[in-house]
Amino acid sequence: MDKKKLEEGYEVLIDFAKRGGFVPAVVQDVADGRILMLAYVNQQALQTTLEKGMATFWSTSRNELWTKGETSGDYLKIIDIYTDCDQDAVIYRVVPQGGGSCHTKDPETGQTRASCFYRKLNLTDGSLQPL
């Protein structure tokens, strides 16, 4: 593949082969730009996402296709999908359709967390801090 055509062109050439059939998918809330989660997408997951209009991924731990929200009710409605210059990563820009995006819950409220990124690494001592 001509690298210039890949980087400057407008043909969809997602490079699923580069990482064994998957590309990382960053999920971003369109309302505030917050990163909600990171997951992996294969060709089937991307196609299902386009067909359903809901964020769909490939679970590397369960080795199966999953549409976020099918069991939790916390769907992620697709607004835009971006790909990077090498077409080896995507961004799903979404509108959350439920209580949160993460599969974990806040122990104080019992509510699903809005984002899987709910902790921050302290740059001084390397500890994790809640946001």
C-alpha positions in Angstrom: 0.0 0.0 0.0 1.2 3.4 -0.9 1.8 5.2 2.4 0.9 8.6 1.0 -2.4 7.2 -0.4 -3.1 5.8 3.1 -2.3 9.0 5.0 -3.7 11.5 2.6 -6.5 9.7 0.9 -10.1 9.2 1.7 -10.5 5.5 1.1 -11.4 3.4 4.1 -8.3 1.1 4.6 -8.5 0.3 8.4 -5.4 -1.8 9.1 -6.9 -4.6 11.2 -4.0 -7.0 10.3 -1.4 -4.8 12.0 -2.4 -5.8 15.5 -3.7 -9.3 14.8 -7.2 -8.4 13.5 -7.9 -5.5 15.9 -7.6 -1.8 16.2 -7.9 0.2 19.4 -11.1 2.3 19.7 -11.1 5.4 21.9 -14.6 6.3 23.0 -15.2 10.0 23.5 -18.3 11.8 24.8 -19.3 14.4 22.2 -20.8 16.7 24.8 -17.6 17.4 26.7 -14.8 15.6 25.0 -14.2 13.3 28.0 -12.6 9.9 27.2 -15.1 7.3 28.3 -13.3 4.0 27.6 -10.8 2.2 25.4 -11.7 -1.1 23.7 -10.8 -3.0 20.5 -12.6 -3.3 17.2 -12.3 -5.9 14.5 -14.0 -5.8 11.1 -17.1 -7.4 12.4 -17.4 -5.0 15.3 -17.0 -2.0 13.0 -19.6 -3.3 10.6 -22.0 -4.0 13.4 -21.4 -0.5 14.8 -22.2 1.0 11.5 -25.4 -1.1 11.1 -26.7 -0.6 14.7 -25.5 3.0 15.3 -24.3 1.8 18.7 -20.7 1.3 19.8 -19.8 -2.4 19.3 -16.5 -4.0 20.1 -14.6 -7.2 20.2 -14.0 -8.5 23.7 -10.5 -9.7 23.9 -11.1 -11.3 27.3 -14.3 -13.2 26.3 -13.4 -13.6 22.7 -16.7 -12.4 21.4 -18.5 -9.5 19.8 -20.4 -7.1 22.2 -22.5 -4.0 21.8 -22.0 -1.8 24.8 -25.3 -1.6 26.7 -26.9 -4.9 25.7 -26.7 -6.2 29.3 -26.3 -3.0 31.3 -28.6 -0.7 29.3 -25.7 1.8 29.1 -25.6 2.1 25.3 -23.2 4.4 23.4 -24.9 6.0 20.4 -22.4 6.7 17.6 -22.3 10.2 16.3 -19.0 10.1 14.4 -16.2 7.7 13.8 -12.7 9.0 13.1 -9.6 7.2 12.0 -6.0 8.3 12.4 -3.4 8.9 9.6 -2.2 5.2 9.5 -5.8 3.9 9.8 -4.8 1.7 12.7 -6.9 3.3 15.4 -10.4 4.8 15.6 -12.3 7.2 17.8 -16.0 6.5 18.4 -17.6 9.9 19.3 -20.7 9.0 21.2 -23.7 10.1 23.2 -24.1 7.9 26.3 -27.6 6.5 26.5 -27.6 5.3 30.1 -26.1 5.9 33.5 -22.5 5.5 32.5 -19.9 3.9 30.3 -17.8 1.8 32.7 -18.7 -1.7 33.9 -17.5 -0.7 37.4 -19.6 1.2 39.9 -18.8 3.9 42.4 -18.8 2.1 45.8 -20.4 5.2 47.5 -23.3 5.7 45.2 -23.6 2.3 43.6 -23.9 4.1 40.2 -22.2 3.0 37.0 -19.2 5.2 36.5 -19.5 7.7 33.7 -16.0 6.9 32.4 -13.6 4.0 32.8 -10.9 6.7 33.5 -11.9 7.6 37.0 -8.4 7.5 38.6 -5.4 9.7 38.0 -1.7 8.7 38.4 0.1 11.0 40.8 3.2 12.2 39.0 5.1 12.7 42.2 4.7 9.4 44.0 3.1 7.1 41.4 0.0 6.5 43.5 -3.5 6.4 42.1 -6.0 9.1 43.1 -9.7 9.2 42.5 -11.0 12.0 40.2 
